[in-house]
Amino acid sequence: MRKATITFLLILAAVFLFCDAEKLFRKSPVIEEMTIQPKQVNPFDTVYAEVKATNPEEGILSYEWSVSPDQGILLDAIDNPAVRWVAPTAGGDYTFKVKVSNSYKSTERDESVKVIEAGLPIVRILSPEESDYFIQLNEIDIRAEAFHNNGINKVSLYIDDQLISERSGTASNQYNFQFTPDTTYLGKTEIKISALANFSLTQGADSISFFIEGILPGKDKYDADFRFNEN
């Protein structure tokens, strides 16, 4: 019984080896060139993609195109050596991938296209909140988030329309500033955070108003000595 089982397994292994042996020694298609034009476009622009490949084996080659993320419109069948694609409204990097196959194996290649979105960056001040109160000479922590599909070039902090500080764009979309109001700041004050998008250079902003209290002579700066009427 054991001998018969071993013989069966050997025969089965030989069958699998024979079936795969031909494929094992066959060659994959060779992609000689992949062309994407243009590589930076606006929404609704048309991108032309083409691949040139050779087959070291006999027979014809087959093609399969895809674009990721799956947005925009492919104007041609994906099994052609060349396709056209209409860019979507959402900006960002889109990856063209082509798979070229013969009867035995396949080869893949990909390249990216950047779509420039015309929309404004989305900006939101997280803290402080509208109508908060602060005291002169005390540091204020300011937090904001800014997002654009093409990324953020820079984020700027304005206090009463005066530029206070700038930050380069970050992958996290989170931005922190510190501001210490001196004695020239008193009463109602405005914070504005503006963000500049990459490539399109469109600008978005968010703003809030808060109040700064003064300090009476002889009092500690951490005491709220003087509260202003919000009106």
Secondary structure, 3 states (H helix, E strand, C coil): CHHHHHHHHHHHHHHHHHHHHHHHCCCCCEEEEEEEECCEECCCCEEEEEEEEECCCCCCCEEEEEEECCCCEECCCCCCCEEEEECCCCCEEEEEEEEEECCCCEEEEEEEEEECCCCCCEEEEEECCCCCEEECCCCEEEEEEEECCCCEEEEEEEECCEEEEEEECCCCCEEEEEECCCCCCCEEEEEEEEEEECCCCCEEEEEEEEEEEECCCCCCCCCCCECCCCC
